[in-house]
Amino acid sequence: MIRMRAWTPANRISEDRAGSRTAARSGSAPASVPLGSGRRAAACLALALAAVLLASCWDKTELNELAIVTMVGLDEDPDTGRKTIYYQVVNPLMAVTSRGTAGGDQAPVYTYEVSGRSYGEIRASLYRILPRKLFIAYYRAVVVSERMARRDLRDKVNLIQIQPQGRASVPVLIAREPMDKVMYTLTPLEMYPGESVSLRLSLLKDESLLVGKRIAVRDLVERMERSESVVLPMLETVGEAPSPEFSRMTGTVDVRNSNMQITGGAVIRDYRMTGTLDNHLLIAYNLLKGNKGWFIRQFHVDGKPITLTGRLVRIERSLGDAPRILINIDVALQFAIEQMPRTEKEVHKLEREVAAQLEEEMREVCRQGRKLGLTLPNIRNLEDVRVKVTARLEHISGINQTF
């Protein structure tokens, strides 16, 4: 007689246990796979597949194969149309020499000058004199000659933007002097001239109002496409041309003869330089733009000079009865250096005369702006601008008193 019974998981477990005991008694190996072996196999397979996707350094470039550029100079001869690019390349021996000691007798940078009829020709002939692969993703400033800026900047800006390693965030400066003199001048304190120029621009934005906040390559393009103007800082050397010692040894750099300074501003409109603004007009222009950095100016009160530190507190724009734009500017003044007002009447007189002098300088900016094509944010026609300045003396201190 055949008996039928239902198969259940409990029956399967009991059968497996019975079979395992029988196999153990007979000395044969169990037929079941040990628990966890499947998970380990799956993990190994996943790691093997991930290893295939790992990137390798098949296109790596060693550091000693690169020519790291810290500053770029652009120039063009208006008569022949011949173009020149200056590359300031970091000297690798300046940090560590072959003996493992600092190379104090080495120049921190080497400047390579390459000329050609086009930028393509310049790039093709660059490696005739440069023994390393050019690396331009690190440079800190672009310097353009004044004669090139007065002619056209469109092609030069496009050259920077279309390069894969080009940096549209670097500031643009205009050289007052010949490019070879600017690009072959070393700077004290900071090892690389490009780094020195970049740091000074950051300080001048906040501590003197001599530099605007948007002077990078991309800002220049944006302003030009909007038919607006931009004022770029101007760069010039200090003293006479550096002697050969300055190009060979950094330890003998004389600040009076081997340095660069940023002074004045170049007005750019439609990719061309139309004129310049001096330092006093630069402060007035940046106040009209609403920049809130500190500035230091010497004013004349009762025919006597007095140096004050000031900052913009508030600026308001409104439309008058006629089609005119009214700009009201409040300026806070501090620290009277040469002399100190003694009475409340003298304080009010100082505030009125300082405000009047600032108003006159801002009107001069508007007058020159009409000729140079200068614009203000959301204001294209400077003839319609009327300025009113209010100065307030917050804190004063004599030259013999602590601030």
SEKELO-129732 format. One record per residue (C-alpha): x, y, z; residue number from 1. Coordinates in Angstrom, 2 decimals, always signed. Layout:
N
+---------+---------+---------+-----+
!      c1 !      c2 !      c3 !   k !
+---------+---------+---------+-----+
!       X !       Y !       Z ! NUM !
...
+---------+---------+---------+-----+
REM end
This chain:
403
+---------+---------+---------+-----+
!      c1 !      c2 !      c3 !   k !
+---------+---------+---------+-----+
!   +0.00 !   +0.00 !   +0.00 !   1 !
!   +1.33 !   +3.41 !   -0.99 !   2 !
!   +0.94 !   +6.30 !   +1.42 !   3 !
!   +0.93 !   +9.91 !   +0.18 !   4 !
!   +1.97 !  +12.84 !   +2.35 !   5 !
!   +2.04 !  +16.56 !   +1.65 !   6 !
!   +5.43 !  +18.21 !   +1.19 !   7 !
!   +6.08 !  +21.11 !   +3.51 !   8 !
!   +9.12 !  +23.21 !   +4.26 !   9 !
!   +9.32 !  +21.53 !   +7.65 !  10 !
!   +9.54 !  +18.13 !   +5.98 !  11 !
!  +12.30 !  +19.44 !   +3.69 !  12 !
!  +14.29 !  +20.72 !   +6.64 !  13 !
!  +13.91 !  +17.44 !   +8.53 !  14 !
!  +14.99 !  +15.51 !   +5.44 !  15 !
!  +18.04 !  +17.75 !   +4.96 !  16 !
!  +19.00 !  +17.31 !   +8.60 !  17 !
!  +18.59 !  +13.55 !   +8.37 !  18 !
!  +20.63 !  +13.40 !   +5.20 !  19 !
!  +23.39 !  +15.52 !   +6.71 !  20 !
!  +23.57 !  +13.25 !   +9.74 !  21 !
!  +23.73 !  +10.18 !   +7.48 !  22 !
!  +26.49 !  +11.75 !   +5.41 !  23 !
!  +28.41 !  +12.67 !   +8.51 !  24 !
!  +28.18 !   +9.10 !   +9.80 !  25 !
!  +29.28 !   +7.64 !   +6.47 !  26 !
!  +32.16 !  +10.12 !   +6.12 !  27 !
!  +31.01 !  +11.64 !   +2.79 !  28 !
!  +30.77 !  +15.45 !   +2.12 !  29 !
!  +27.40 !  +17.18 !   +2.39 !  30 !
!  +25.65 !  +17.95 !   -0.87 !  31 !
!  +24.39 !  +21.44 !   +0.14 !  32 !
!  +26.40 !  +24.68 !   -0.56 !  33 !
!  +27.69 !  +26.48 !   +2.52 !  34 !
!  +25.70 !  +29.57 !   +3.51 !  35 !
!  +27.23 !  +32.96 !   +2.39 !  36 !
!  +29.30 !  +31.62 !   -0.51 !  37 !
!  +26.88 !  +33.11 !   -3.06 !  38 !
!  +27.17 !  +36.56 !   -1.54 !  39 !
!  +30.94 !  +36.42 !   -1.68 !  40 !
!  +30.86 !  +35.45 !   -5.33 !  41 !
!  +28.49 !  +38.31 !   -6.16 !  42 !
!  +30.72 !  +40.79 !   -4.33 !  43 !
!  +33.79 !  +39.59 !   -6.22 !  44 !
!  +31.96 !  +39.91 !   -9.51 !  45 !
!  +30.86 !  +43.49 !   -8.67 !  46 !
!  +34.44 !  +44.49 !   -7.79 !  47 !
!  +35.71 !  +43.00 !  -11.02 !  48 !
!  +33.19 !  +44.99 !  -13.05 !  49 !
!  +34.01 !  +48.20 !  -11.14 !  50 !
!  +37.73 !  +47.75 !  -11.82 !  51 !
!  +37.03 !  +47.86 !  -15.54 !  52 !
!  +35.43 !  +51.30 !  -15.14 !  53 !
!  +38.28 !  +52.82 !  -13.12 !  54 !
!  +40.14 !  +55.65 !  -14.93 !  55 !
!  +43.86 !  +55.35 !  -15.48 !  56 !
!  +46.57 !  +57.97 !  -15.94 !  57 !
!  +47.32 !  +57.11 !  -19.54 !  58 !
!  +47.56 !  +60.80 !  -20.55 !  59 !
!  +49.35 !  +62.20 !  -17.50 !  60 !
!  +51.95 !  +64.98 !  -17.80 !  61 !
!  +54.74 !  +65.35 !  -15.29 !  62 !
!  +55.17 !  +68.70 !  -13.57 !  63 !
!  +58.70 !  +69.06 !  -14.90 !  64 !
!  +57.29 !  +68.87 !  -18.44 !  65 !
!  +55.07 !  +71.97 !  -18.04 !  66 !
!  +55.79 !  +75.67 !  -18.56 !  67 !
!  +53.43 !  +77.28 !  -16.01 !  68 !
!  +52.38 !  +80.77 !  -17.12 !  69 !
!  +51.59 !  +83.40 !  -14.47 !  70 !
!  +50.95 !  +86.48 !  -16.64 !  71 !
!  +50.22 !  +87.06 !  -20.33 !  72 !
!  +50.99 !  +90.16 !  -22.38 !  73 !
!  +49.46 !  +91.06 !  -25.76 !  74 !
!  +50.77 !  +93.60 !  -28.26 !  75 !
!  +50.28 !  +94.46 !  -31.92 !  76 !
!  +52.16 !  +96.79 !  -34.25 !  77 !
!  +49.55 !  +99.06 !  -35.88 !  78 !
!  +51.76 !  +99.68 !  -38.93 !  79 !
!  +52.61 !  +96.09 !  -39.87 !  80 !
!  +49.83 !  +94.23 !  -38.02 !  81 !
!  +52.42 !  +91.89 !  -36.53 !  82 !
!  +51.22 !  +90.39 !  -33.24 !  83 !
!  +53.31 !  +89.59 !  -30.16 !  84 !
!  +52.47 !  +87.50 !  -27.10 !  85 !
!  +54.52 !  +87.56 !  -23.90 !  86 !
!  +54.42 !  +84.53 !  -21.58 !  87 !
!  +55.80 !  +84.90 !  -18.05 !  88 !
!  +56.78 !  +81.36 !  -17.10 !  89 !
!  +57.58 !  +80.18 !  -13.57 !  90 !
!  +61.25 !  +79.30 !  -13.08 !  91 !
!  +61.24 !  +75.80 !  -11.53 !  92 !
!  +64.78 !  +76.28 !  -10.21 !  93 !
!  +63.63 !  +79.19 !   -8.06 !  94 !
!  +61.94 !  +76.88 !   -5.54 !  95 !
!  +64.41 !  +74.00 !   -5.44 !  96 !
!  +67.71 !  +73.61 !   -7.23 !  97 !
!  +69.25 !  +70.37 !   -8.37 !  98 !
!  +71.11 !  +70.18 !   -5.04 !  99 !
!  +67.89 !  +70.52 !   -3.05 ! 100 !
!  +68.49 !  +74.09 !   -1.86 ! 101 !
!  +66.52 !  +77.22 !   -2.63 ! 102 !
!  +67.63 !  +78.94 !   -5.83 ! 103 !
!  +67.99 !  +82.46 !   -4.45 ! 104 !
!  +70.28 !  +83.51 !   -7.30 ! 105 !
!  +67.67 !  +82.65 !   -9.92 ! 106 !
!  +65.03 !  +84.89 !  -11.47 ! 107 !
!  +61.50 !  +83.87 !  -10.33 ! 108 !
!  +60.07 !  +84.03 !  -13.86 ! 109 !
!  +61.32 !  +83.90 !  -17.42 ! 110 !
!  +59.51 !  +85.93 !  -20.08 ! 111 !
!  +59.17 !  +84.41 !  -23.55 ! 112 !
!  +58.34 !  +86.75 !  -26.41 ! 113 !
!  +56.82 !  +85.24 !  -29.57 ! 114 !
!  +55.76 !  +87.20 !  -32.67 ! 115 !
!  +53.91 !  +86.30 !  -35.83 ! 116 !
!  +51.44 !  +87.47 !  -38.45 ! 117 !
!  +48.62 !  +85.63 !  -36.69 ! 118 !
!  +47.98 !  +83.92 !  -33.36 ! 119 !
!  +48.01 !  +80.56 !  -35.10 ! 120 !
!  +51.49 !  +81.22 !  -36.40 ! 121 !
!  +52.59 !  +82.28 !  -32.93 ! 122 !
!  +51.33 !  +79.04 !  -31.40 ! 123 !
!  +52.98 !  +76.97 !  -34.13 ! 124 !
!  +56.36 !  +78.65 !  -33.66 ! 125 !
!  +56.22 !  +78.82 !  -29.85 ! 126 !
!  +58.01 !  +75.54 !  -29.25 ! 127 !
!  +61.00 !  +76.66 !  -31.28 ! 128 !
!  +62.12 !  +78.51 !  -28.16 ! 129 !
!  +60.07 !  +76.87 !  -25.38 ! 130 !
!  +61.26 !  +73.41 !  -24.25 ! 131 !
!  +58.16 !  +72.59 !  -22.19 ! 132 !
!  +54.45 !  +72.19 !  -22.81 ! 133 !
!  +52.63 !  +75.48 !  -22.32 ! 134 !
!  +50.24 !  +75.49 !  -19.34 ! 135 !
!  +48.06 !  +78.62 !  -19.28 ! 136 !
!  +45.33 !  +77.57 !  -16.83 ! 137 !
!  +47.09 !  +79.29 !  -13.91 ! 138 !
!  +47.84 !  +82.82 !  -15.15 ! 139 !
!  +46.58 !  +85.64 !  -12.93 ! 140 !
!  +46.45 !  +88.69 !  -15.23 ! 141 !
!  +46.30 !  +89.76 !  -18.88 ! 142 !
!  +48.17 !  +92.92 !  -19.87 ! 143 !
!  +47.33 !  +94.60 !  -23.18 ! 144 !
!  +49.39 !  +97.37 !  -24.76 ! 145 !
!  +47.78 ! +100.78 !  -25.07 ! 146 !
!  +48.27 ! +100.93 !  -28.82 ! 147 !
!  +46.47 !  +97.60 !  -29.20 ! 148 !
!  +43.64 !  +98.73 !  -26.91 ! 149 !
!  +43.12 ! +101.91 !  -28.93 ! 150 !
!  +42.89 !  +99.88 !  -32.12 ! 151 !
!  +40.64 !  +96.90 !  -31.25 ! 152 !
!  +40.31 !  +94.32 !  -28.46 ! 153 !
!  +37.70 !  +92.05 !  -29.98 ! 154 !
!  +40.06 !  +89.45 !  -31.49 ! 155 !
!  +42.24 !  +89.37 !  -28.39 ! 156 !
!  +39.29 !  +88.71 !  -26.10 ! 157 !
!  +38.02 !  +85.98 !  -28.41 ! 158 !
!  +41.47 !  +84.41 !  -28.39 ! 159 !
!  +41.32 !  +84.02 !  -24.60 ! 160 !
!  +37.75 !  +82.72 !  -24.54 ! 161 !
!  +38.08 !  +80.04 !  -27.23 ! 162 !
!  +41.12 !  +78.38 !  -25.67 ! 163 !
!  +40.25 !  +75.20 !  -23.72 ! 164 !
!  +42.51 !  +76.31 !  -20.87 ! 165 !
!  +41.71 !  +80.00 !  -21.17 ! 166 !
!  +40.50 !  +81.83 !  -18.09 ! 167 !
!  +37.73 !  +84.36 !  -18.60 ! 168 !
!  +37.87 !  +85.28 !  -14.89 ! 169 !
!  +41.31 !  +86.91 !  -14.96 ! 170 !
!  +41.54 !  +90.73 !  -14.80 ! 171 !
!  +42.56 !  +92.80 !  -17.83 ! 172 !
!  +45.00 !  +95.71 !  -17.51 ! 173 !
!  +46.24 !  +98.28 !  -20.02 ! 174 !
!  +49.99 !  +99.00 !  -20.18 ! 175 !
!  +50.95 ! +102.67 !  -20.30 ! 176 !
!  +54.48 ! +101.85 !  -21.45 ! 177 !
!  +55.99 !  +99.53 !  -24.09 ! 178 !
!  +55.15 !  +95.91 !  -23.36 ! 179 !
!  +58.75 !  +94.69 !  -23.25 ! 180 !
!  +59.50 !  +97.06 !  -20.38 ! 181 !
!  +56.43 !  +95.98 !  -18.42 ! 182 !
!  +56.79 !  +92.24 !  -18.99 ! 183 !
!  +60.52 !  +92.17 !  -18.13 ! 184 !
!  +60.14 !  +94.00 !  -14.80 ! 185 !
!  +60.30 !  +92.06 !  -11.52 ! 186 !
!  +58.32 !  +92.93 !   -8.39 ! 187 !
!  +59.39 !  +92.87 !   -4.71 ! 188 !
!  +57.75 !  +90.89 !   -1.90 ! 189 !
!  +55.66 !  +88.69 !   -4.19 ! 190 !
!  +57.76 !  +86.24 !   -6.16 ! 191 !
!  +55.72 !  +86.38 !   -9.38 ! 192 !
!  +54.65 !  +89.68 !  -11.03 ! 193 !
!  +51.29 !  +88.19 !  -12.02 ! 194 !
!  +50.55 !  +87.28 !   -8.40 ! 195 !
!  +51.65 !  +90.74 !   -7.26 ! 196 !
!  +49.35 !  +92.47 !   -9.75 ! 197 !
!  +46.39 !  +90.27 !   -8.80 ! 198 !
!  +46.78 !  +90.90 !   -5.07 ! 199 !
!  +47.12 !  +94.65 !   -5.56 ! 200 !
!  +43.94 !  +94.78 !   -7.62 ! 201 !
!  +42.04 !  +93.10 !   -4.78 ! 202 !
!  +43.33 !  +95.64 !   -2.27 ! 203 !
!  +42.68 !  +98.66 !   -4.49 ! 204 !
!  +39.04 !  +97.64 !   -4.94 ! 205 !
!  +38.30 !  +97.83 !   -1.21 ! 206 !
!  +40.89 ! +100.26 !   +0.16 ! 207 !
!  +41.11 ! +103.07 !   -2.38 ! 208 !
!  +38.26 ! +102.95 !   -4.95 ! 209 !
!  +40.86 ! +103.20 !   -7.70 ! 210 !
!  +39.79 !  +99.92 !   -9.33 ! 211 !
!  +36.36 !  +98.69 !  -10.28 ! 212 !
!  +34.91 !  +95.37 !   -9.22 ! 213 !
!  +34.17 !  +93.93 !  -12.67 ! 214 !
!  +37.29 !  +94.08 !  -14.82 ! 215 !
!  +37.71 !  +90.43 !  -15.87 ! 216 !
!  +37.66 !  +89.18 !  -19.45 ! 217 !
!  +34.07 !  +87.97 !  -19.21 ! 218 !
!  +32.98 !  +91.32 !  -17.70 ! 219 !
!  +34.62 !  +93.15 !  -20.59 ! 220 !
!  +32.72 !  +91.03 !  -23.12 ! 221 !
!  +29.43 !  +91.44 !  -21.26 ! 222 !
!  +29.74 !  +95.22 !  -21.07 ! 223 !
!  +30.72 !  +95.54 !  -24.73 ! 224 !
!  +27.80 !  +93.41 !  -25.92 ! 225 !
!  +25.45 !  +95.62 !  -23.90 ! 226 !
!  +26.93 !  +98.77 !  -25.51 ! 227 !
!  +28.22 !  +99.87 !  -22.10 ! 228 !
!  +31.67 ! +101.08 !  -21.08 ! 229 !
!  +34.21 !  +99.61 !  -18.70 ! 230 !
!  +37.19 ! +101.28 !  -17.01 ! 231 !
!  +40.24 !  +99.02 !  -16.84 ! 232 !
!  +43.24 !  +99.73 !  -14.56 ! 233 !
!  +46.46 ! +100.90 !  -16.17 ! 234 !
!  +49.87 !  +99.40 !  -15.39 ! 235 !
!  +53.24 ! +101.11 !  -15.59 ! 236 !
!  +56.77 ! +100.54 !  -14.32 ! 237 !
!  +58.49 ! +102.52 !  -11.57 ! 238 !
!  +61.79 ! +104.20 !  -12.38 ! 239 !
!  +64.02 ! +103.48 !  -15.32 ! 240 !
!  +64.31 ! +100.22 !  -17.18 ! 241 !
!  +65.67 !  +97.44 !  -14.92 ! 242 !
!  +69.35 !  +96.63 !  -15.16 ! 243 !
!  +70.55 !  +93.11 !  -16.06 ! 244 !
!  +71.09 !  +92.41 !  -12.36 ! 245 !
!  +67.35 !  +92.65 !  -11.74 ! 246 !
!  +66.66 !  +90.03 !  -14.38 ! 247 !
!  +69.24 !  +87.67 !  -12.91 ! 248 !
!  +69.01 !  +88.02 !   -9.12 ! 249 !
!  +65.89 !  +88.68 !   -7.11 ! 250 !
!  +67.88 !  +89.61 !   -4.03 ! 251 !
!  +69.04 !  +92.87 !   -5.64 ! 252 !
!  +65.65 !  +94.15 !   -6.74 ! 253 !
!  +65.33 !  +97.86 !   -5.91 ! 254 !
!  +61.72 !  +98.92 !   -5.35 ! 255 !
!  +62.53 ! +102.36 !   -6.75 ! 256 !
!  +63.79 ! +100.95 !  -10.05 ! 257 !
!  +62.18 !  +97.53 !  -10.46 ! 258 !
!  +58.49 !  +97.54 !   -9.65 ! 259 !
!  +55.10 !  +98.14 !  -11.26 ! 260 !
!  +52.29 ! +100.38 !  -10.13 ! 261 !
!  +48.61 ! +100.61 !  -10.99 ! 262 !
!  +47.49 ! +104.15 !  -11.67 ! 263 !
!  +44.67 ! +105.70 !  -13.66 ! 264 !
!  +41.98 ! +103.97 !  -15.69 ! 265 !
!  +41.43 ! +103.31 !  -19.39 ! 266 !
!  +37.89 ! +103.82 !  -20.70 ! 267 !
!  +36.87 ! +101.01 !  -23.08 ! 268 !
!  +33.82 ! +101.35 !  -25.33 ! 269 !
!  +32.95 !  +99.08 !  -28.29 ! 270 !
!  +36.17 !  +97.10 !  -27.69 ! 271 !
!  +38.30 ! +100.23 !  -28.13 ! 272 !
!  +40.09 ! +102.50 !  -25.68 ! 273 !
!  +38.66 ! +106.01 !  -25.93 ! 274 !
!  +40.59 ! +107.83 !  -23.18 ! 275 !
!  +41.78 ! +107.80 !  -19.58 ! 276 !
!  +40.68 ! +108.92 !  -16.11 ! 277 !
!  +43.14 ! +110.07 !  -13.43 ! 278 !
!  +43.03 ! +108.83 !   -9.84 ! 279 !
!  +40.77 ! +111.62 !   -8.53 ! 280 !
!  +38.22 ! +111.07 !  -11.28 ! 281 !
!  +38.42 ! +107.31 !  -10.72 ! 282 !
!  +37.26 ! +107.78 !   -7.12 ! 283 !
!  +34.39 ! +110.00 !   -8.25 ! 284 !
!  +33.44 ! +107.53 !  -10.99 ! 285 !
!  +33.36 ! +104.56 !   -8.60 ! 286 !
!  +31.26 ! +106.57 !   -6.13 ! 287 !
!  +28.78 ! +107.30 !   -8.92 ! 288 !
!  +28.66 ! +103.58 !   -9.66 ! 289 !
!  +27.81 ! +102.86 !   -6.03 ! 290 !
!  +31.01 ! +101.06 !   -5.00 ! 291 !
!  +31.30 ! +101.06 !   -1.20 ! 292 !
!  +35.01 ! +100.67 !   -0.64 ! 293 !
!  +37.14 ! +103.07 !   +1.38 ! 294 !
!  +39.01 ! +105.96 !   -0.23 ! 295 !
!  +41.62 ! +108.46 !   +0.97 ! 296 !
!  +41.67 ! +111.96 !   -0.49 ! 297 !
!  +43.34 ! +115.26 !   +0.22 ! 298 !
!  +40.93 ! +118.20 !   +0.16 ! 299 !
!  +41.49 ! +121.92 !   +0.62 ! 300 !
!  +39.56 ! +123.74 !   +3.32 ! 301 !
!  +40.27 ! +127.49 !   +3.73 ! 302 !
!  +43.23 ! +126.99 !   +1.42 ! 303 !
!  +44.80 ! +124.41 !   +3.71 ! 304 !
!  +45.23 ! +120.72 !   +2.79 ! 305 !
!  +43.43 ! +118.13 !   +4.87 ! 306 !
!  +43.47 ! +114.37 !   +4.25 ! 307 !
!  +40.29 ! +112.44 !   +4.95 ! 308 !
!  +39.27 ! +108.81 !   +4.78 ! 309 !
!  +35.78 ! +108.29 !   +3.40 ! 310 !
!  +33.28 ! +105.71 !   +2.26 ! 311 !
!  +29.94 ! +105.65 !   +0.50 ! 312 !
!  +26.98 ! +105.32 !   +2.87 ! 313 !
!  +23.98 ! +105.63 !   +0.58 ! 314 !
!  +23.16 ! +106.42 !   -3.05 ! 315 !
!  +19.71 ! +107.23 !   -4.42 ! 316 !
!  +18.58 ! +107.76 !   -7.99 ! 317 !
!  +15.36 ! +109.44 !   -9.03 ! 318 !
!  +13.81 ! +111.27 !  -11.97 ! 319 !
!  +13.36 ! +115.03 !  -11.76 ! 320 !
!  +10.68 ! +117.25 !  -13.29 ! 321 !
!  +12.69 ! +117.52 !  -16.48 ! 322 !
!  +14.06 ! +114.34 !  -18.12 ! 323 !
!  +17.01 ! +114.32 !  -15.76 ! 324 !
!  +18.41 ! +111.71 !  -13.42 ! 325 !
!  +19.10 ! +112.94 !   -9.90 ! 326 !
!  +21.80 ! +111.11 !   -7.93 ! 327 !
!  +22.00 ! +111.83 !   -4.20 ! 328 !
!  +25.17 ! +110.53 !   -2.54 ! 329 !
!  +25.90 ! +110.40 !   +1.19 ! 330 !
!  +29.57 ! +110.11 !   +2.14 ! 331 !
!  +30.92 ! +109.41 !   +5.62 ! 332 !
!  +34.30 ! +111.01 !   +6.47 ! 333 !
!  +36.82 ! +110.06 !   +9.15 ! 334 !
!  +40.30 ! +110.87 !  +10.37 ! 335 !
!  +41.36 ! +114.46 !   +9.64 ! 336 !
!  +45.13 ! +114.05 !   +9.37 ! 337 !
!  +46.76 ! +117.49 !   +8.95 ! 338 !
!  +44.34 ! +119.56 !  +11.03 ! 339 !
!  +41.33 ! +119.02 !  +13.24 ! 340 !
!  +38.22 ! +121.26 !  +13.41 ! 341 !
!  +37.81 ! +122.81 !  +16.83 ! 342 !
!  +34.22 ! +124.04 !  +16.75 ! 343 !
!  +30.91 ! +122.83 !  +15.37 ! 344 !
!  +30.97 ! +125.68 !  +12.88 ! 345 !
!  +34.31 ! +124.50 !  +11.51 ! 346 !
!  +32.98 ! +120.95 !  +11.22 ! 347 !
!  +29.99 ! +122.09 !   +9.14 ! 348 !
!  +32.22 ! +124.22 !   +6.95 ! 349 !
!  +34.55 ! +121.28 !   +6.34 ! 350 !
!  +31.60 ! +119.06 !   +5.39 ! 351 !
!  +30.23 ! +121.64 !   +2.92 ! 352 !
!  +33.55 ! +122.25 !   +1.20 ! 353 !
!  +34.39 ! +118.55 !   +0.91 ! 354 !
!  +30.95 ! +117.85 !   -0.54 ! 355 !
!  +31.37 ! +120.71 !   -3.03 ! 356 !
!  +34.75 ! +119.38 !   -4.20 ! 357 !
!  +33.36 ! +115.86 !   -4.65 ! 358 !
!  +30.38 ! +117.23 !   -6.58 ! 359 !
!  +32.67 ! +119.13 !   -8.93 ! 360 !
!  +34.79 ! +116.03 !   -9.59 ! 361 !
!  +31.66 ! +113.99 !  -10.33 ! 362 !
!  +30.44 ! +116.66 !  -12.74 ! 363 !
!  +33.84 ! +116.50 !  -14.43 ! 364 !
!  +33.39 ! +112.75 !  -14.82 ! 365 !
!  +30.06 ! +113.39 !  -16.53 ! 366 !
!  +31.59 ! +116.04 !  -18.80 ! 367 !
!  +34.45 ! +113.79 !  -19.85 ! 368 !
!  +32.12 ! +110.83 !  -20.06 ! 369 !
!  +30.18 ! +112.47 !  -22.86 ! 370 !
!  +33.35 ! +112.67 !  -24.94 ! 371 !
!  +34.76 ! +109.26 !  -23.98 ! 372 !
!  +31.52 ! +107.30 !  -24.23 ! 373 !
!  +31.51 ! +106.59 !  -20.50 ! 374 !
!  +28.35 ! +105.05 !  -19.05 ! 375 !
!  +26.98 ! +104.37 !  -15.58 ! 376 !
!  +24.81 ! +101.40 !  -14.55 ! 377 !
!  +21.39 ! +101.86 !  -16.19 ! 378 !
!  +22.45 ! +105.34 !  -17.38 ! 379 !
!  +23.66 ! +105.77 !  -20.95 ! 380 !
!  +23.50 ! +109.54 !  -21.37 ! 381 !
!  +25.56 ! +111.37 !  -18.74 ! 382 !
!  +24.22 ! +114.73 !  -19.92 ! 383 !
!  +21.02 ! +114.00 !  -18.02 ! 384 !
!  +22.75 ! +113.37 !  -14.68 ! 385 !
!  +22.61 ! +115.85 !  -11.80 ! 386 !
!  +24.61 ! +115.04 !   -8.67 ! 387 !
!  +24.08 ! +116.14 !   -5.07 ! 388 !
!  +26.64 ! +115.08 !   -2.44 ! 389 !
!  +26.13 ! +115.20 !   +1.32 ! 390 !
!  +29.25 ! +114.76 !   +3.48 ! 391 !
!  +29.12 ! +113.87 !   +7.15 ! 392 !
!  +32.12 ! +113.84 !   +9.49 ! 393 !
!  +31.73 ! +110.77 !  +11.69 ! 394 !
!  +35.04 ! +110.78 !  +13.54 ! 395 !
!  +38.07 ! +113.03 !  +13.57 ! 396 !
!  +41.53 ! +112.69 !  +15.03 ! 397 !
!  +44.60 ! +114.90 !  +14.91 ! 398 !
!  +47.92 ! +113.68 !  +13.60 ! 399 !
!  +49.28 ! +113.55 !  +17.14 ! 400 !
!  +46.36 ! +111.53 !  +18.49 ! 401 !
!  +45.74 ! +107.84 !  +18.21 ! 402 !
!  +42.95 ! +106.80 !  +15.87 ! 403 !
+---------+---------+---------+-----+
REM end
